[in-house]
Amino acid sequence: MNPTKKRLWLNLALLLVIAGLVAFIATREEDTSELHATLYDPAIGDEAREVIIHAEGRPDVVLKQEDSSWKVVKPSQFIADTAKVHHLFTLLSEDAESHYALEDKDWARYGLDKNRLSVSFNGVTIIFGNYNEVAHKRYLRKGDTLYLVEETVAGMLKRGEDAFRPQARPVLTPLQGSQ
C-alpha cells in the first residue's frame, strides 16, 4: 500500500472517530438536577394559590390568589402590590449553592431549630435561618434539607403585611413657568 492510500485510510478512520464523538455528545442527556437545585417543590403545584408568611413577633400574613390578583386576607384585607408578590415568588427559582440532608446536623447552628421566619407556598414551608457572612447567603430549610441560597426576600417578610401594601404613586405637577 502506497503512502497516499495509507494517509487516506488514516484520515477516514479519524473522520469516523470524530463523527462518533459528535454523535455521542449530541445524543447524550445531561442530568442538571444536581447542578441547579432550587427551592421549588412539586407539592406546590403549577400555580400557588395561598402564601402564608410567619415572622416572629408579628401576626401571620396570609395572601390568596383570587381571580387574577393577589390579596392579603389576614391580618387585614387589601389587594397586594403585584410587583412585591412577584418578587416573593423569585425565592422558588433561586439557585441553591449547596444543599444537604439535615438528619445528623445541628439545626441550631444554622438558625433553623425554630421557626422565626418562614414562608409557605400551598403548604410547602421554607424556614429562614442565619445569614452566612462569608458566603453572603442565607441558610434555608425545606423539609429535612438545608439549602444555602442568595435570597432577597427575608427583609420583606420581616415587615409583615406592610411589605405588600401598594405604594401611592406620586402626582407629577408641571413646574411653574414651564408650559
N, C-alpha and C positions, 0 to 999 in steps of 0.2 A: 504494500500500500504506500502510495507516494505521500509526501508531507502535506500536500493540499487536501487530499481526502481525509487524512488524519485530523487536520485542523477543522474541516467541515464537520466530521463526526463529533469532535470535541465541542464545537460551538453548538451543534444540535442538542447534545446531552446537557450542556449548560442552559440552553434555552428551555428545555423540558423541566429542569430543576427550578428555574425561575418561575415558569408558568405554574408549577405545583405549589410553590410558596405563595404566589399571588392568589391562587385559588383557595389555599388554606386560610390565609388572612381574610379574604373576602367572605368566606362562609362561616367562620367561627363566630360564636356569640359570646360576648363578654358578660360576666356576672358583675354588674356595677352596684348591686345592692349593698355590699360592704363598703364600697368607696363613697357612696353618697347616702349615708344614713340620715334620716330626718325624723322629726317628732310626729309626723303624720301616722295615724293608726287606722287600719282598715275598719275598726269598730266605729270610727267617726262616720263612715259612710261617704257617699259622694257629695253630700251637702249638709253642713252643720245647720241645725235649726235652733239650738239652745247653747248659750255660753254662760257659765257661772264663774264669777271671779271672787276669790276669797283672799282678803288682806286682813291680817291680824289687827284687831282693834277697830275695824270698820264693819258696817253691815255688808253681807254678801251682795254682790251686784248680779242681777240676772238679766241677760239680753236674750230676746227671742226674735227670730225672723218671722215677720208677718207680711204677707203679700210680697212686695219687692223691697221692703225696708227693714232695718233692724230697730227694735225698740227696747229701751231699758224699761223693764216691768217691775223691778224691785231694786232698791228700797222705794224709789218714786217712779213715776212713769213719764217718759218723753221719747221722742224719736231721736235715735242716736246719730251722731255725726258719722256719715258713711265712710269718710276717709280714715277716721280713727278705728272703726271696726275692721276695715281692710288691713290697716297696719297691724292690728292684733292678730289677724289670720296669717301674717307673714311668719309668725313663730312656727307654724306647722311645716314650713318649707325650708327653714334654716338648716344648713349642713351641720351635722354633729361632728366635731373634730374627732371625738372618740366616744365610745360607749362601752360599758361594762355591765355584767350581771352584778347585782348588789348583794347576792346571797351571803357572802362572807366578808363584806366590807362594813366599816363603822360609819353608819349613815350620819351620825352627829358630826363627824369630821368634815363632811361636805355641807352641813346645814340642812340636811334632808331628813332628820329624825322627827321633826314636827312640821305640820302644815301651817307655815306662817304666811306664805303667799303661794297661791295656785290659781290655775285656770282650767276649767273643764269644757271640753267641746263634745256635745252629745254624750256626756257621761264619762269620757276619757279624760282623766285628770293628769295634769302636768304640774309638779310641785317645784317651786323655785328655791334653790339653795344658795350657798355662799358664792361670792364673786371671786374668781381666781385672778389675783392682781398680776401674776406673772404672765399668764396666757391671755389676759383681758377677755375672759369668757366666764360664763356662769354655769354652775352645776345645776342640772335639772334632773328630775326623777319622773319617769313614766313607768308605772307598774313596778317591776323589780329591776329596772335598768337605769343606770346612771349615765347621763349624757353631759358632755362639755360643749356648750353652744355659745356662739356670739349672738346674743339676742338684744333687742332694743325695746322690749315692751314692759320690763319689770317696773320701771318708773311710772308708766301709765297705769299699770294695775294697782300700784300703791295709792294712787289718787282716788280710787273708787269710782263712783258714778260720775263725778265731775269731769273725769277724763273723757267721757263720751258725750258731754253736752256740746251742742252746736255752738260755734263761736259766732258772735254777732259780726256781720260784715260792716266795715267802716263805710260811711257815706262820703263819697267824694264830692266836694263842692268846688266850683271854679274860684280861683284866686281873684281878688278884686283887681280890676283894670286889665284882666287878661281875657277879653272877649273878642 
